Amino acid sequence: MKRTLQRTAVLAVSLGLLATACGDDDDDSGDAATTSAAGPETTVGAETTTPAVETTAATAEAVCPTNLVIQTDWWPEAEHGGTYQLIGPGGEASESLFTYSGPIAEAYAVGGIETVEIRAGGDAIEFQPVQTVMATDQDIYLGYVNTDDAIASSGSVAVTGVATTLEINPQMLMWDGEQTEIDPADPVTFKDSEARVLHFPGVTYIDWMVSKGYLDESQSDPNYGGSPDQWIADAGNYIQQGFATNEVYKYTNEIEWKDGAPAPVEYALIDDLGWRPYPAMYSILSDRLEDESACLELLVPKLQQAWVDYFADPEPVNGALLEITGTYNNYWTLTAELNTAANELFASSGIGGNGDDSTYGNFDEARIEELFTELGPILEAKALDLPEGYTAANAFTNEFIDDSIGVS
């Protein structure tokens, strides 16, 4: 498997935490002065016109990086669709660096941003936690960090979520119902099954399930690498982590694992079991938050709008994702049918919804407070100390959210 040592060195320090989608796109800029500038010439029939491009004093100011770098937590997938929407299908994928780069789409160009670079995560960055990579590479402006990981790593690398990507975590545990009997409505049945659970090392929800009595510690098998190889070799005779929006469709329709054919799998969302972090928050290093507030004020509403736009018309980005993963050319593959199934689940499950209000991308403070409380004993058991005075409120901010932007 290709690695990205060309871009980042393998870090010696690891937190053991692995990060391991229609509204109004107007910036409510109040009474900011507006001017009309000449836009690109457009030829209609025999007549050439020069449309006016409206700008504001705020958006004309170059307060953001010229090249916006976003570090994701996994390979390109529909779960990242709103981020890839910033570029659309016109970017360029790098086979050696596992990046997708291109001019920022005009609808989202604010604060002097000209180009966007989206970096793959997971084993594309040697399974390093995103926040750890951010701490060593200041070119990364925003990174995908789960809320629980942001809290747990705060004593070493503090990040603050400035917007969500998805409302509900698509992380799930799946199993073959013919071999393993589990009732998702009764999480203790995970423990009663005595089946091993294959997962990434250091994932906090496994510790939480053990602490709640939903799993026995002996069932934990932290040797998952992201590919289906073990599942195929063992014909699905265990429990495995994954995304409801990805692996469920793949294993049921595409991957030949049971008698040489795909077969149905059953699953339970970690969110439904009671562990409810926001997945893949757009996060910035906390010590950069104040200095970057002028950019974030402009950028965050555009991130919200990009997700709303992706959900409204996912096909252009979904097509780009197929080309990007084709360029990367490794075990991580996508199909048009898989992406369509993911989009359908985003809508039907609330994974890509507004939550309890009409705004997309904002945080529910009570939800994070509850997570913070549940996480406390787990961090104590791991001897992970939080900074003095650190509270749930330090993990996120709604300061830059535009409340008027939401999916319909």
N, C-alpha and C positions, 0 to 999 in steps of 0.2 A: 504494500500500500504506500502510495506517495505521501510524503510528509511536507510540512511547510517550514522546514528549518531555514529556507531562504529568507523567511520573513521574521520569524521569532525564534529565539533560542529556547531550548527546554529549560524550564525553571526548576531549581532544586527545592523550592518551597511550594508545598501544596496544602490547601486547606482541607482536602478530602471532600470538597463540596463540588458537585457537578450539576451543571444546569441540565441536568439530566441527568381573521383571524379578525338613508341619504340625508347627508346633512349639508349645512351651509359652509362653503369654504372661504367665506369672507373673513378677513381679519378685522375684528371689532376695534378699529383704531381711533374711534372717537372723532375728534375734530382735526385730526392730522391733515396738514395741507397736502393737496394732490396736484400733480402736474401731468401733462400729456407729453410723451416722448415718441419719436418716430420708431415704429416697429419694423420688422422685416418686410420687404416688398413681396406682394403676392400678385400673381398674374391670374386674372379671371377673364377668359376669352382673349380679346385683343387689348383689354384695358389693364394697366398696372396700377395698383393702389398701394398706399403705405398706411396701414392701420395705426391708430393711436394706441399706445400701450400705457395704461394707467399705473402710476407708481405713487407711493407715499413717501414722506420724509423718513418714516421709520424703516420701510423695506429697502429704501435706496442706500441706507447706511450699512457698510460692510462690517457687521458685528459678529458674524459667524465665520467659521473656517471656509476657505475657498473650496477645499475638498472635504466633504463630510464623510468621516469613516465610522461605520457601524459594525461592531463585532457581534455576530450571532452566536448561538449556543449549539448549533448543529448544522448539518448539511442543508442545502436549499430545499424547501418544502412549502406546501400551501400554508402551513402554520406561520410562515414568514412573509406571506403574500403582500401585506400592507407595506412592509419595508422595501421589497423589490418594486412596488408600485412607484416609489420615488424616482426610479430610473425608467421602468417600463421595459418593453422588449428591445430597446435600442442599445443596450449595453454590450460590454465585451467580457467574456469569462476567461480567466487565466487557469490553464491546466496545471501549472506548477505552483501557483500561489493560492489557489482555491479562493479567488476573489471575483466579484462581478462589479464592474465599474462603468460609468458613463455620465453624460450630462444629466443634471437633475431636471426632471420634467418641469415645464414652465409653470404648471399649476402650483408647484410646491417650492419654487425658487424664491427664497427670502434671505435677507441678511447678508447678501454677498456670496451665498453658496452657488458654486458653478457646477461641481461634479460630486458624485456620490460613489463611495467604495464600500461594498458589502462583503464582509469576510465570513467564510464558513467557520463553524466551531466543531466541538466534539473531537474526534480523532484528527480533524484537520489542524487542530492546534495542540496535538498530543494530549488531549483530554484535560488540559489545564483549565481551571476555573476561569470564567470570563473576567471576573473582577481582578484576578491575579495578573492576567495578561494586560488589562487596562492600566494597572499600576506600573508596568514596565514599558509600556508603549504609549506615550502621550499623544501620538497621532490619532488614537482611538478616541472619538468624541463621545459616543454612546455605546453601551454594551448591553446584551441581553442577560439579565440576572433575575432569578426567581426571588420573591420576597423573603422566603426563609433563608436562602443562601446569603442575601444581602445582610440580614440581621446577624447570622452566624459568623460571617467574615468581618464584621465591623471592627473587631478588636485588632485586626491586621490590615485589612483594606476596606475602608468605608466607602460605600456608594449610596446614592439616593435615586430612587425611581422617580422619573418626571412624567411618565405616562405608561399605561399598560399597552401590551400588544393584543392579548386576548383576555376576555373577561373571566373565563373558566379554564383551569388547567386541563388540557387534553390528556395529561399523563394518566396511565391506567395500568392495571395488572390483568393479564389475560391467561386463559387456560383452555384445555380441551375438555369440554363437558362430559365426554364419554369416559375419560380417564380420571378426572378430578372433580369431586363433588363440592361445589361452593355455592352458597346462597349470598349474593352481594348485600341483601337486606340484613344479613346477620354476619358481620365481619369476623366474628370468632370462628366461623367455618373455614377461614383461611388457615388458622392454626389447627383446627380439627382435621383438615385434609392431610397434614403432615408432609405436604409436597414441598420440595425445595423451591425457592424463589430466586430466579436469576435476575440480577439488576446491576447497574453501575455501582462502583464502590462509593461509599460516603453519602448516598442519597438520604436526606433527612426523613422522608416519609416512611422509610423502612424502620428507622429508629423509633419513629412515632408509633407505628403499628405494633412494634414489640412492646413499647411502654404502655399501650392500651390493652395489651393481651390479645391482639388480633393475629399476631405471629409469635412463634417461638424463635428465639435468637438462632437456634441451630438450623432453621430453615433458610436463613439468609445465605445466598451464594453471590458475592459481589464480583463476579467474573464476566459480566456481560460486556461485549464489545460493540454492540450495535448491529451486527449482521445476524442473519437467520441460521447460521451454520449449526449451532448447537441444537436449536429447535428441530431442524431437519434430521440431524443425526439421532436424536432421542425420540423422534416422532411426536414431539409435543407433550412428553410425559412429565411435565412440571409446570410451574407458574413463571411467567416472564413479564417484565416491564415493557412498556411501549406507549405509543400515542393512539388513542381511540380513532383519531382522524387519519391514521396512517397504517399501522401494522394490522389492525382488524381487517381492513379491506385486502391488504396484501396477502395475509395468510389464508383468508377465506376464498380469494379469487385468483391469486397469481402464483404464490409460492407452493411448489410441490413438496409436501412434507408428510402426508399420511397415505400410505399405499400408493405413492407416486403421483399424488394429486393434491390440490388444495382442499381444505376442509374447514368447516365453520369453527370459530373460536368464540368463547364467551369472555366477557370482560366487566370490570368495575372501575369507574373513574375514581381516582384518589379523592377528588373533590366530593363525591357522593359518600365516601367513607368518613369524611369530616376533616380532611387535611386540605386547607384552602388558601395556599399562597397564590399570588398573581404570578403567572408564568412569564418569564422573559420580559420583565419590565425594561423599558428604555431607561437605562441608568447612566449616571455620570458620577465620576469621582466626587465625593462630598466636598473635598477641599477646592474643587473647581466651580461648585454650584453658584456661589455669589458672583464670581468674576464672569461667568457665562450667562447670567440671568437675562441680559439684553438679547442675546441670541435665542435662548430658550423661549422667551416671550413670543418670538416670531415663529420659531421652528415647531414647537410642540403642537399648536393648532394644525399645522400642516401635516404632522405625523398622524394626528387624529383623522384628518380629512383623507389622507392616503389610504387608511384602512377602510373608511366608509366607501371610498371610490372602488377599492379592490373588491369588496363584497358586492357592490352594485354591478360590476362587470369584471369578473375574475379571469376571463379567458385569455386576454393578452399577456398578463403576467404568468398565468399557468403554462402557456406555451413557452415563454422564456425560461421558466424553471426546467422544463424538459430539455431544452437546449443546453442550459448551464450544467445540469447533472450529466448530460451526455458528454460534455467537454471534460468534466472532472473524471469521468470514466473509471469509477470504482464500484464497490458493492452497493452503494446507495443509489437506487434508481427510482424513477417516478414514471407514471403513465397518465395519459389524459383521463382515463376512467378513475384512477385513484384520486386525482385532484378534484374531479367532479364530486366524488363521494365525500371528500373532505369538506368541500364547500357546502354540500347539503347538510352535513352534520354540524358545521358551524352555525347554521341557521336554526336547525331543529332542536339543538341541545342547549343553546344559549352560550356556547363557547365563544362565538363571535357576536355576542349581544351587548346591550348597553348596561346590563345589570338591573338594579332596582330603580334606576332613574332613566332619563332620556339622553344621557351623555355617554359617548364612547371614549374610552381611554382614561377615565378618572379612577381614583381609588376610593374604596369604602373604608373609612377610618376604623369603624367598629370591627370589620372583618380582619383588619391587620392587627388590631389590639387583641382579638381572640387568638390569632395565630401566635402572636408574641407571647401570650400567656402559656399556650400549649408548648411552645418551643423552649421555655425557660428550663425545665427539668432536664431536657435532652442536652442542652448546651452545658449544663452543670455536670452531667454525667460524663461528658466529653472533655471537661476542664477547659471549655472555651469561654473566656471572660469577655464580657461586653465592655466598651469604654464607660468610664464613670459618667453617670447621668444619662446614659443612652436609653431611649424609649422607643416604642413602636413608631412614633411620629418622625423619628430620625431616618426611617427607612424609605420615606416617600414624601412627595409634595404634590398638591393640586394647584399650586400657585400659577402655573402657566397654562392650565387647561382652559379651553374655550367650552363653556357649558352648553353652547348652542349646537355643537356638532355631535351627531349621533346617527346610528343606523335606524332606518324606518321599518 
